[in-house]
């Protein structure tokens, strides 16, 4: 099932990607609506993070492309923000919470320059939104996992984007953090922001999101949650791999085989008509 | 003393050049090296230092000049080539970074040695001094060299100053810099270039082999003193300068002592002192914390034993001696004496004619420990569903770490119980 939204925030077109030469995403094709909370859901190893990293241009797809608001990412960089998994950095870094949140204000336009008072105000407000203001001067090496997560989200908020992509923000966090993220998400939705969240827990997915993308190395479904949450589709996503598909993948990795012949790469596209 | 004054007066122009030269080098290498350290690229500094050798040899062979600028240019190019090669090998082969670094380091260094040997045997008149790049030639530094070093040091410091926040982000989370739309490739290029430049100047003082120390050691030392990146850069820079100063001084006063190795020796001394004695992150304070923990556990165990005795005798302040305590719990007798001494010092127990007894505060404290033990046992059985005969060892440790806030929460969650799972009463204040 692949339901197309009216106003598109992200269009993923025929995306094929591999990780360490092994194919992990096969011809993923879907569009996500604006102004909703969207979950990318699937079991471990289903390629969720790879998909997100391809969307953010941190990995190059073997074929296909991603458009944001009908344009290429580079043209709308400042409207898009990203919250990586917190394990991707070393938290034993000489910086405090405010330093990290201020990083959300670094732009091409303030290269070589000091940040302004206004930047500081924005960062302060972002910290307040995740209930971390009392920790502004705390060393980041002293934070708990949930607090680290909230600092990363605050840094992202400080970017003042329209579209946010978050990689597993609910993993390993305490109840207070979960609560504060959920409150924040509903506020963001009210402000018309689009939030895309990679999430592995089926139990909570239905509760948290409006729109769900079911992924298991291929697209199983994309649409409003009521329509995606069907036993058959869920079983398809969580009921194990397609054996032939994963054997082909193994073989391709072993033979160092290209994912696409060069004339079928479709690296760029026009983008959705009617998107803002 | 006379020597120190003579040294400090800088009346000897040679001393002046060498000292300031090595101080500049030490400082700029340390500040640039701090970013390599934070980006976990420490070994790359070593590889680049070795890889610079063929660049120096080739630029001499081509130009027949020993001008520091020309040699540095050659050094820059071969240092860069080595860095790109390491990246390319890591990316396109199955080799891991450490292998790639080792390969590039030894191949470039080997070629460099070959070329230097060739130059020495070719009989070119002015080749003398080139081989000193191996171990450094600080003592023969000239005024031109000094000018060149200070120019380079200024370039490096200005770059770090202007791009400080970008370098900080690149070191903490490079991918975030990329998604923020920062020109990551150019920034990486600049950061790598200043690293190569710092190394290329540094090897003239301490040589290829010891250069890695100038890049990494000051940063490692500085990191243990502070949690603030700006302070860390300053401390590292200061350590670099100090080592240049000390190294020059020793080679000035002690006959036939080389400057480079002494710079590295004094740097290492600074690093060792930092790693051991720095507050919080140092080894010493870690040991102190552990000792405090041991003492807390010991004294609280004694208090608890005394409380058990008073429970048994149904009296609040029974007079007891060491033997009574040994009956309750097998203490090591030296440890027990030490614990009693600590408790007496805090007036938690008071000496009596025959033995000692708890003071008022001592009883409160003893009750607190017993309460925490029994509360925690309740928590383990009720919340974690552990069997009553399995919970004691766990509670023995945890009772010492529960903070007043957690105690408050435990009490609320368990509903102020009267008895623990073994039916012993839980003492309240």
Interface residues (C-beta under 8 A of the other chain):
Chain A: X56 X57 X58 X74 X77 X78 X80 X81 X82 X84 X88 X89 X90 X93 X94 X95 X96 X99 X100 X103 X104 X106 X107 X108 X111 X112 X114 X115 X139 X141 X155 X159
Chain B: X38 X40 X162 X163 X165 X166 X168 X169 X171 X172 X173 X175 X176 X177 X178 X179 X180 X181 X182 X183 X223 X226 X227 X228 X229 X231 X232
